Amino acid sequence: MSNRQGDQPLYTRFSDMEWKMGSLSSGSWMSYSATSKHFLQDTTEGAYSLVLIGQLYESVSLPNMLKQCIEYIEKGKPYKDAAGHYLLFVSNRLSNKTYVFTNRLGTWHVYHYSSGGTHRISTYYLGLAKQAENKELDWPGINSFMQMGFFAGDATYLEHIKILPPATCSVFDEQLQLVEQKRYWNWSFEPVTRTVEDIEEELHSILHASLNTALNNKRVSLPISGGLDSRMLTGIVTEGNQRYGSLWSYSYGLTDDSVETKIAAQIAETASIPFSSYTVPNYLFDKTGAIAASVELFQYLPGTRQACMTEILSRDADVVIGGHWGDVWMDDMGTAGTDLNSWFQKKIVKKGSEWLVKEICEPYFPKAKEVLQAYFNEWNKRYAYVQDADFRMKIFKTDQWSFRWTVPSLRMYQAAVLPILPFYDNRVLDLFATVPTDVIKGREFEVSFIKRYYPELAKIRWQEYDSNLYNYKKFNNRHFIYRAVSKGKRMLSGEKPVMRNWELFYLNDTGKKNLENILIDNPALCEIVPVAKSKALLDMFYKEPSAGNGYAVSMMHTLAQFMKTVF
């Protein structure tokens, strides 16, 4: 959706889309594929109109949502956001004001361009960036992206385009100039003492209700991994009383003998779900255009493994269930006994970012490292009222990492079908904002939940420990011996298995040639990064590939694609 002062936007996200003037909101344009039009709803009341993009996870009528928005706008009454993956546009034809309500965790992104008296709002960032009259690069923002893998705060690649933050109502005047922005919800952490069984029962009830609403009469696809979150969701959707139209599951691995797909197959068989296994093909450079249009280059290009499933999902499903963020709610953040600044540098700042900071960012932004640390310090200070440091870092990861890194990856699914995100349901968040950290640390709560409700699934090994949920504690070093033996066997056999996405895409002749083309034969990139630096990075990478320089090359590739696309 785009609101551009009445002028039709120049760019659609995909070629099968075309812009059409919205029926309700004056000056708003919409473009969508045939499969996504079912996730657009609208209603009116008096001078107000509302457009909802996305899907709700609880039964709330659209007229009631609009009434609540009006009462918030006109009377300042509390606004209680409904659970779901969606975005609200509210407009008033008398005042010509536009109100954009982002949902609590900001799962549907929307951007605002403002420069030289021109203002635009759009859910399609690259289209907004390509049409921007002022394309000044935002080096503080790019610096944060290079160091953390996601943009800090509301920053984007361009100085004059900002993302609207989660849990806010942003108010725009007739010219679409931002005149007010206010949060309607704020974080809190108030632990309540109760039994683990009571917490499990409440979570079970929430997830069951959420999925029952979201999956109603739909063809459902369920990705399964070797971990716990998808295992829990497998149990929920197959325990009866679910109203989906059909259900099938799948998993993909980087190699034909992927451990993850083998475990997933066992889970699906135990739950009696049809299952398909796929080996991730070397798709990156063939699908770069579609990937860029989907994730809008807010996630590094090799990380979008979902891209290999778009055709299959488009054909065989209406929705896909995502287990994202379950491991955050149901685990601790590892802050115990750790200084939070050290935690930030170890857990958030990426290995391999040193080269990017020195060679790419500091020539334009000399205090790159200091400013990033100051950003974290300021954020930590803002939420100092949350005394539990572990939950405070959980807020940071959710408000920043999830909002700016995880959510863009969801749009890769969205290129095919709408993702259903049960762990982003507001009721799940509200529950874990009352659960003491000691209860969920080390994934113990999630293990207990699965053992209680789905004991047969608990008997299947957990990939991280190579042991089932009844025995994994015997291997409290995460099965170091097993992994050491496996590594020894590979070394003796000369086997070099593909372990990371970038290894599949870059470590071959075609990948090398394509990287050289995008990094070296790219006039827009060469304006800001001298060719000699790009060549030096590639030489270092191909001489001795590592996790660090693999990250650096992936980020350079992503920046290069942005420069090529927008300039």
C-alpha positions as CSV (number, residue, x, y, z in Angstrom):
1,M,0.0,0.0,0.0
2,S,1.2,3.5,-0.7
3,N,-0.1,7.0,0.1
4,R,1.5,9.5,-2.2
5,Q,-0.5,12.7,-2.4
6,G,-2.7,11.3,-5.1
7,D,0.1,10.5,-7.6
8,Q,0.3,6.9,-8.8
9,P,3.6,5.3,-7.5
10,L,6.2,4.4,-10.1
11,Y,7.2,1.0,-8.8
12,T,5.4,-2.2,-7.7
13,R,7.0,-4.9,-5.7
14,F,6.5,-7.7,-8.2
15,S,5.7,-7.8,-11.9
16,D,2.2,-9.4,-11.4
17,M,1.0,-6.4,-9.5
18,E,-0.5,-3.1,-10.6
19,W,-1.4,0.0,-8.7
20,K,-5.1,0.7,-8.1
21,M,-6.7,3.6,-6.3
22,G,-8.1,2.4,-2.9
23,S,-11.9,2.5,-2.7
24,L,-11.9,4.2,0.7
25,S,-8.8,6.2,1.6
26,S,-8.4,9.2,-0.6
27,G,-4.9,9.4,-2.2
28,S,-4.1,5.8,-1.3
29,W,-2.9,3.3,-3.9
30,M,-2.8,-0.4,-3.5
31,S,-1.0,-3.2,-5.4
32,Y,-1.3,-6.8,-4.6
33,S,-1.1,-10.3,-6.2
34,A,-4.1,-12.4,-6.7
35,T,-3.3,-14.6,-3.6
36,S,-2.8,-11.6,-1.2
37,K,-6.0,-9.7,-1.9
38,H,-7.8,-11.9,0.6
39,F,-5.8,-10.3,3.3
40,L,-7.1,-6.7,2.7
41,Q,-10.2,-5.5,4.5
42,D,-11.8,-2.2,4.9
43,T,-14.7,-0.4,6.7
44,T,-16.0,3.1,7.3
45,E,-17.8,5.1,10.0
46,G,-18.8,8.7,9.4
47,A,-15.8,10.6,8.1
48,Y,-13.4,7.8,9.0
49,S,-12.2,4.9,6.9
50,L,-10.0,2.0,7.9
51,V,-7.9,-0.4,5.8
52,L,-6.4,-3.5,7.4
53,I,-3.5,-5.2,5.6
54,G,-2.8,-8.7,7.0
55,Q,-4.6,-11.0,9.3
56,L,-6.0,-11.1,12.9
57,Y,-5.4,-14.0,15.3
58,E,-8.5,-13.4,17.3
59,S,-12.2,-12.6,16.5
60,V,-12.5,-8.9,16.4
61,S,-14.8,-7.1,14.0
62,L,-13.4,-4.4,11.7
63,P,-16.1,-1.9,12.7
64,N,-15.2,-2.3,16.4
65,M,-11.5,-1.8,15.5
66,L,-12.3,1.4,13.8
67,K,-14.4,2.6,16.7
68,Q,-11.5,2.0,19.0
69,C,-9.2,3.9,16.7
70,I,-11.6,6.8,16.6
71,E,-11.9,6.9,20.4
72,Y,-8.1,6.9,20.7
73,I,-7.7,9.7,18.1
74,E,-10.5,11.9,19.3
75,K,-10.7,11.2,23.0
76,G,-7.4,9.8,23.9
77,K,-8.9,6.6,25.2
78,P,-6.6,3.6,25.6
79,Y,-6.0,1.6,22.4
80,K,-5.8,-2.1,22.8
81,D,-4.3,-3.7,19.7
82,A,-5.7,-7.0,18.5
83,A,-3.5,-10.0,18.1
84,G,-2.3,-10.6,14.6
85,H,0.1,-9.9,11.7
86,Y,-1.2,-6.6,10.3
87,L,-1.1,-2.9,9.7
88,L,-3.9,-0.3,10.0
89,F,-4.4,2.8,7.8
90,V,-7.1,5.1,9.2
91,S,-8.1,8.3,7.3
92,N,-10.4,11.2,7.9
93,R,-11.9,12.7,4.8
94,L,-12.9,16.0,6.6
95,S,-9.5,16.7,8.2
96,N,-7.6,14.9,5.5
97,K,-5.4,13.4,8.1
98,T,-3.9,9.9,7.9
99,Y,-3.3,7.7,11.0
100,V,-1.0,4.7,10.7
101,F,-1.2,2.1,13.5
102,T,1.6,-0.4,13.5
103,N,0.9,-3.5,15.5
104,R,2.6,-4.2,18.8
105,L,5.7,-5.9,17.5
106,G,5.8,-4.1,14.2
107,T,5.4,-7.2,12.0
108,W,4.1,-5.3,9.0
109,H,6.6,-2.6,7.9
110,V,5.7,0.9,6.6
111,Y,8.0,3.7,5.7
112,H,7.9,7.5,5.4
113,Y,9.8,9.7,3.0
114,S,10.2,13.4,3.8
115,S,12.4,15.9,1.9
116,G,12.1,19.3,0.3
117,G,8.4,19.5,1.0
118,T,7.6,16.1,-0.6
119,H,6.2,13.4,1.7
120,R,5.2,9.9,1.0
121,I,4.1,6.8,2.9
122,S,4.6,3.3,1.6
123,T,4.8,-0.4,2.6
124,Y,7.3,-0.9,-0.2
125,Y,10.7,0.5,0.8
126,L,12.6,-0.1,-2.4
127,G,9.9,1.6,-4.5
128,L,9.9,4.5,-2.2
129,A,13.8,4.7,-2.3
130,K,13.9,4.5,-6.1
131,Q,11.4,7.3,-6.5
132,A,13.0,9.5,-3.8
133,E,14.2,12.8,-5.1
134,N,16.8,13.0,-2.3
135,K,18.9,9.8,-2.1
136,E,21.4,10.9,0.6
137,L,22.8,7.8,2.2
138,D,22.3,7.4,6.0
139,W,25.8,6.4,7.2
140,P,24.9,6.1,10.9
141,G,22.2,3.7,9.8
142,I,24.4,1.8,7.3
143,N,27.0,1.5,10.1
144,S,24.6,-0.1,12.4
145,F,23.5,-2.5,9.6
146,M,27.1,-3.5,8.9
147,Q,27.9,-4.1,12.5
148,M,24.7,-5.9,13.8
149,G,23.2,-7.2,10.6
150,F,20.1,-5.0,11.1
151,F,19.4,-1.3,11.1
152,A,19.2,0.5,14.5
153,G,16.0,2.3,15.5
154,D,14.1,3.8,12.6
155,A,17.1,4.2,10.2
156,T,17.2,2.9,6.7
157,Y,19.8,3.1,3.9
158,L,18.6,6.6,3.0
159,E,18.6,9.6,5.3
160,H,15.2,10.8,4.4
161,I,13.3,7.5,4.7
162,K,12.4,6.2,8.1
163,I,10.5,3.1,9.2
164,L,7.5,3.7,11.5
165,P,8.2,2.0,14.9
166,P,6.2,-0.7,16.5
167,A,3.2,-0.1,18.8
168,T,2.7,3.5,17.5
169,C,0.1,5.7,16.0
170,S,1.7,8.0,13.5
171,V,-0.3,11.1,12.4
172,F,0.1,12.7,9.0
173,D,-1.4,15.9,7.7
174,E,-2.9,16.5,4.2
175,Q,0.5,16.7,2.7
176,L,1.6,13.5,4.4
177,Q,4.0,15.3,6.7
178,L,4.5,13.6,10.0
179,V,2.9,15.8,12.7
180,E,2.8,13.4,15.7
181,Q,4.0,10.0,16.7
182,K,3.0,8.3,19.9
183,R,3.3,4.8,21.4
184,Y,0.0,3.3,22.5
185,W,1.6,0.4,24.4
186,N,4.8,0.0,26.5
187,W,6.9,-2.9,27.7
188,S,6.6,-4.1,31.3
189,F,7.9,-7.1,33.2
190,E,5.9,-8.2,36.3
191,P,6.8,-11.8,37.3
192,V,4.0,-13.7,38.9
193,T,4.7,-16.8,41.1
194,R,2.7,-19.8,39.9
195,T,3.2,-23.4,38.9
196,V,4.9,-24.4,35.7
197,E,1.8,-26.5,34.9
198,D,-0.4,-23.4,35.1
199,I,1.9,-21.5,32.7
200,E,1.9,-24.4,30.3
201,E,-1.9,-24.6,30.3
202,E,-2.2,-20.9,29.6
203,L,0.3,-21.1,26.7
204,H,-1.4,-24.2,25.3
205,S,-4.8,-22.4,25.4
206,I,-3.4,-19.2,23.7
207,L,-1.6,-21.1,20.9
208,H,-4.6,-23.3,20.2
209,A,-7.0,-20.3,20.0
210,S,-4.6,-18.3,17.9
211,L,-4.0,-21.0,15.4
212,N,-7.6,-22.0,15.3
213,T,-8.5,-18.5,14.2
214,A,-5.6,-17.9,11.8
215,L,-5.8,-21.3,10.0
216,N,-9.6,-21.5,9.6
217,N,-10.4,-23.2,6.3
218,K,-7.0,-22.6,4.8
219,R,-4.5,-24.8,3.1
220,V,-1.7,-24.9,5.7
221,S,2.0,-25.5,5.2
222,L,4.2,-26.3,8.3
223,P,8.0,-26.0,8.1
224,I,9.6,-28.4,10.6
225,S,13.2,-28.2,11.8
226,G,15.3,-30.2,14.2
227,G,14.6,-27.8,17.1
228,L,11.8,-27.3,19.5
229,D,9.5,-24.4,18.3
230,S,8.3,-26.2,15.2
231,R,7.9,-29.4,17.2
232,M,5.6,-27.6,19.6
233,L,3.6,-26.1,16.8
234,T,3.3,-29.5,15.1
235,G,1.7,-30.9,18.3
236,I,-0.7,-27.9,18.5
237,V,-2.0,-28.2,15.0
238,T,-2.4,-31.9,15.0
239,E,-4.1,-32.5,18.4
240,G,-7.6,-32.2,17.0
241,N,-10.3,-29.4,16.9
242,Q,-8.3,-27.4,14.4
243,R,-10.3,-26.0,11.5
244,Y,-7.7,-25.9,8.7
245,G,-8.7,-27.0,5.2
246,S,-5.6,-29.2,4.7
247,L,-2.1,-29.6,6.2
248,W,1.3,-30.6,4.9
249,S,4.8,-30.2,6.2
250,Y,8.2,-29.8,4.8
251,S,11.9,-29.2,5.7
252,Y,14.9,-28.2,3.8
253,G,18.6,-28.7,4.3
254,L,21.8,-27.5,2.6
255,T,22.8,-31.1,1.8
256,D,21.0,-34.3,0.8
257,D,21.9,-36.0,4.0
258,S,20.9,-33.1,6.2
259,V,20.3,-34.1,9.9
260,E,17.6,-31.4,10.2
261,T,15.5,-32.9,7.4
262,K,15.8,-36.4,8.9
263,I,14.6,-35.2,12.3
264,A,11.8,-33.2,10.7
265,A,10.7,-36.3,8.8
266,Q,10.5,-38.3,12.1
267,I,8.4,-35.5,13.7
268,A,6.0,-35.4,10.7
269,E,5.7,-39.2,10.6
270,T,5.0,-39.3,14.3
271,A,2.3,-36.6,14.0
272,S,0.9,-38.3,10.8
273,I,1.4,-35.2,8.6
274,P,2.3,-35.5,4.9
275,F,5.9,-34.5,4.6
276,S,8.3,-33.4,1.8
277,S,12.1,-33.0,2.1
278,Y,14.1,-30.6,0.0
279,T,17.8,-29.8,-0.6
280,V,18.4,-26.1,-0.9
281,P,19.5,-25.4,-4.5
282,N,22.1,-22.8,-5.5
283,Y,19.4,-20.3,-6.2
284,L,20.7,-17.0,-4.9
285,F,21.9,-15.2,-8.0
286,D,18.9,-16.5,-10.1
287,K,16.4,-15.1,-7.6
288,T,18.2,-11.9,-6.5
289,G,15.5,-9.7,-7.9
290,A,12.7,-11.4,-6.1
291,I,14.7,-11.7,-2.9
292,A,15.5,-8.0,-2.9
293,A,11.9,-7.0,-3.6
294,S,10.8,-9.2,-0.7
295,V,13.2,-8.5,2.1
296,E,14.1,-5.1,0.7
297,L,17.7,-5.7,1.5
298,F,17.2,-5.3,5.2
299,Q,18.6,-8.8,5.7
300,Y,21.8,-10.1,4.1
301,L,21.0,-11.8,0.8
302,P,22.3,-15.3,1.5
303,G,20.1,-15.6,4.6
304,T,16.8,-15.9,2.8
305,R,16.6,-19.7,2.5
306,Q,12.8,-19.4,2.2
307,A,13.2,-18.2,-1.3
308,C,13.7,-21.7,-2.6
309,M,10.1,-22.5,-1.5
310,T,8.1,-19.7,-3.0
311,E,6.8,-21.6,-6.1
312,I,5.8,-24.6,-4.1
313,L,4.1,-22.6,-1.4
314,S,2.3,-20.5,-4.0
315,R,0.9,-23.6,-5.6
316,D,0.1,-25.8,-2.5
317,A,-0.7,-23.5,0.4
318,D,-2.7,-20.4,1.5
319,V,-0.6,-19.8,4.6
320,V,2.7,-21.0,6.2
321,I,3.2,-21.3,10.0
322,G,6.3,-19.7,11.3
323,G,7.9,-20.7,14.6
324,H,9.8,-17.5,14.9
325,W,10.6,-16.0,18.3
326,G,9.4,-19.0,20.3
327,D,13.1,-19.6,21.3
328,V,13.3,-16.0,22.6
329,W,10.2,-16.2,24.8
330,M,11.1,-19.7,26.1
331,D,14.8,-19.2,26.9
332,D,17.0,-16.8,28.8
333,M,19.3,-14.3,27.0
334,G,22.5,-15.5,28.7
335,T,23.1,-12.3,30.7
336,A,23.7,-13.9,34.1
337,G,27.1,-12.8,35.4
338,T,27.8,-10.7,32.3
339,D,28.2,-6.9,31.9
340,L,25.5,-5.8,29.4
341,N,28.0,-3.9,27.3
342,S,30.0,-7.1,26.9
343,W,26.8,-9.0,26.2
344,F,26.0,-6.5,23.4
345,Q,29.5,-6.8,21.8
346,K,29.4,-10.6,22.1
347,K,25.8,-11.4,21.2
348,I,24.8,-8.6,18.9
349,V,27.8,-7.2,17.1
350,K,28.8,-9.6,14.4
351,K,32.1,-11.3,13.9
352,G,33.5,-10.1,10.6
353,S,32.1,-6.6,11.0
354,E,35.5,-5.2,11.8
355,W,36.6,-5.0,8.2
356,L,33.2,-3.4,7.2
357,V,33.6,-0.7,9.9
358,K,37.2,0.1,9.0
359,E,36.9,0.0,5.2
360,I,33.3,1.0,4.5
361,C,31.9,3.0,7.3
362,E,34.7,5.0,9.0
363,P,35.7,6.9,5.9
364,Y,32.2,8.5,6.0
365,F,31.4,8.1,9.7
366,P,34.6,8.2,11.8
367,K,33.1,7.3,15.2
368,A,31.3,4.2,13.9
369,K,32.1,2.0,16.9
370,E,31.5,4.6,19.5
371,V,28.2,5.7,18.1
372,L,26.9,2.1,17.9
373,Q,27.8,1.5,21.6
374,A,26.1,4.8,22.5
375,Y,23.0,3.6,20.7
376,F,22.9,0.5,22.9
377,N,23.6,2.4,26.0
378,E,20.8,4.9,25.3
379,W,18.4,2.1,24.6
380,N,19.4,0.2,27.8
381,K,18.9,3.5,29.8
382,R,15.4,3.9,28.3
383,Y,14.3,0.6,29.6
384,A,16.2,0.7,32.9
385,Y,12.8,0.6,34.7
386,V,12.7,-3.1,33.8
387,Q,15.0,-4.3,36.6
388,D,15.4,-7.9,35.3
389,A,18.4,-7.4,33.0
390,D,17.7,-10.6,31.1
391,F,14.1,-9.6,30.2
392,R,15.4,-6.1,29.3
393,M,17.7,-7.7,26.7
394,K,14.7,-9.7,25.5
395,I,13.0,-6.4,24.9
396,F,16.0,-5.2,23.0
397,K,16.1,-8.2,20.8
398,T,12.4,-8.0,20.1
399,D,12.1,-4.3,19.6
400,Q,15.3,-4.1,17.5
401,W,16.5,-7.4,16.2
402,S,13.1,-9.0,15.5
403,F,11.6,-5.7,14.2
404,R,14.5,-4.9,11.8
405,W,16.0,-8.4,11.0
406,T,13.5,-11.2,11.6
407,V,10.4,-9.5,10.2
408,P,12.1,-8.7,6.8
409,S,12.8,-12.4,6.4
410,L,9.1,-13.1,6.8
411,R,8.4,-11.1,3.6
412,M,10.3,-13.8,1.7
413,Y,7.5,-16.2,2.8
414,Q,5.0,-13.4,2.0
415,A,6.2,-13.4,-1.6
416,A,4.2,-16.6,-1.8
417,V,1.7,-16.9,1.1
418,L,1.0,-15.1,4.3
419,P,3.0,-16.3,7.3
420,I,1.1,-17.1,10.5
421,L,3.2,-16.1,13.5
422,P,1.7,-17.6,16.7
423,F,4.6,-16.6,18.9
424,Y,4.0,-13.0,17.9
425,D,0.5,-13.1,19.2
426,N,0.1,-10.4,21.8
427,R,-1.3,-12.9,24.3
428,V,1.9,-14.9,24.2
429,L,3.9,-11.7,24.9
430,D,1.6,-10.8,27.7
431,L,2.0,-14.3,29.3
432,F,5.8,-14.3,29.2
433,A,6.0,-10.8,30.5
434,T,4.8,-12.4,33.8
435,V,7.0,-15.5,33.8
436,P,10.2,-15.4,35.9
437,T,13.4,-15.8,34.0
438,D,14.4,-18.8,36.1
439,V,11.3,-20.7,34.8
440,I,12.3,-20.5,31.1
441,K,16.1,-20.5,31.2
442,G,17.9,-23.2,29.2
443,R,14.7,-24.0,27.3
444,E,13.6,-26.1,30.3
445,F,10.0,-24.8,30.1
446,E,9.6,-25.6,26.4
447,V,11.0,-29.1,26.9
448,S,8.6,-29.6,29.8
449,F,5.7,-28.4,27.7
450,I,6.4,-30.8,24.8
451,K,7.0,-33.7,27.2
452,R,3.6,-33.0,28.9
453,Y,1.4,-32.5,25.8
454,Y,3.3,-34.4,23.1
455,P,5.4,-37.2,24.7
456,E,5.8,-39.1,21.4
457,L,7.4,-36.0,19.8
458,A,9.6,-35.6,22.9
459,K,11.1,-39.0,22.1
460,I,12.6,-37.7,18.9
461,R,16.1,-36.3,19.1
462,W,16.7,-32.5,19.5
463,Q,19.3,-31.6,16.9
464,E,21.2,-29.2,19.1
465,Y,22.0,-32.0,21.6
466,D,21.6,-35.0,19.3
467,S,19.5,-36.5,22.1
468,N,15.8,-36.7,22.8
469,L,14.1,-34.5,25.4
470,Y,14.2,-37.2,28.1
471,N,17.9,-37.6,27.9
472,Y,19.4,-34.3,26.6
473,K,20.4,-33.1,30.1
474,K,23.0,-35.9,30.2
475,F,24.8,-34.0,27.5
476,N,25.0,-30.6,29.2
477,N,27.9,-29.6,26.9
478,R,25.5,-29.8,24.0
479,H,26.9,-33.1,23.0
480,F,30.5,-31.9,22.5
481,I,31.8,-35.5,22.2
482,Y,29.4,-36.4,19.5
483,R,30.2,-33.3,17.5
484,A,34.0,-33.8,18.0
485,V,33.7,-37.3,16.7
486,S,31.7,-36.2,13.7
487,K,34.2,-33.5,12.9
488,G,37.0,-36.0,13.2
489,K,35.3,-38.4,10.7
490,R,34.9,-35.5,8.2
491,M,38.5,-34.5,8.5
492,L,39.7,-38.1,8.0
493,S,37.5,-38.5,4.9
494,G,38.4,-35.2,3.5
495,E,34.7,-34.3,3.5
496,K,33.9,-30.5,3.6
497,P,30.1,-30.3,4.2
498,V,28.2,-27.1,3.5
499,M,27.3,-25.6,6.8
500,R,26.3,-22.1,6.0
501,N,24.2,-20.5,3.3
502,W,27.0,-18.4,1.9
503,E,29.2,-21.5,1.4
504,L,26.5,-22.9,-1.0
505,F,26.2,-19.7,-3.0
506,Y,29.7,-18.2,-3.1
507,L,32.2,-21.1,-2.9
508,N,32.0,-22.1,-6.6
509,D,33.1,-20.6,-9.9
510,T,29.7,-19.2,-10.7
511,G,29.2,-17.6,-7.3
512,K,32.7,-16.1,-7.5
513,K,32.0,-14.6,-10.9
514,N,28.6,-13.2,-9.9
515,L,30.2,-11.7,-6.7
516,E,32.9,-10.0,-8.8
517,N,30.3,-8.6,-11.1
518,I,28.1,-7.1,-8.4
519,L,31.0,-5.8,-6.2
520,I,33.4,-4.6,-8.9
521,D,31.3,-3.9,-12.0
522,N,28.9,-1.7,-10.1
523,P,29.3,2.1,-10.8
524,A,27.0,3.1,-7.9
525,L,28.9,1.0,-5.4
526,C,32.2,2.1,-6.7
527,E,31.3,5.7,-6.0
528,I,31.4,4.9,-2.2
529,V,33.6,1.8,-2.1
530,P,36.8,1.9,-4.2
531,V,37.2,-1.2,-6.4
532,A,40.5,-2.0,-4.7
533,K,38.7,-2.5,-1.4
534,S,36.2,-4.9,-2.9
535,K,38.9,-6.8,-4.6
536,A,40.9,-7.0,-1.4
537,L,37.8,-8.4,0.5
538,L,37.2,-11.0,-2.2
539,D,40.9,-12.1,-2.2
540,M,40.8,-12.5,1.5
541,F,37.6,-14.4,1.4
542,Y,38.5,-16.9,-1.3
543,K,42.0,-17.4,0.1
544,E,40.6,-18.5,3.5
545,P,36.8,-18.6,3.8
546,S,35.6,-18.2,7.4
547,A,32.5,-17.2,9.3
548,G,33.9,-13.7,9.7
549,N,34.8,-12.9,6.2
550,G,31.7,-14.8,5.0
551,Y,29.6,-12.4,6.9
552,A,31.6,-9.4,5.5
553,V,31.1,-10.6,1.9
554,S,27.4,-11.2,2.5
555,M,26.9,-7.7,3.8
556,M,28.9,-6.1,1.0
557,H,26.9,-8.1,-1.5
558,T,23.7,-6.8,0.1
559,L,24.9,-3.1,0.1
560,A,26.0,-3.5,-3.5
561,Q,22.6,-4.8,-4.5
562,F,21.0,-1.8,-2.9
563,M,23.2,0.6,-4.7
564,K,22.6,-1.1,-8.0
565,T,18.8,-1.2,-7.4
566,V,18.2,2.3,-6.2
567,F,20.8,4.5,-8.0
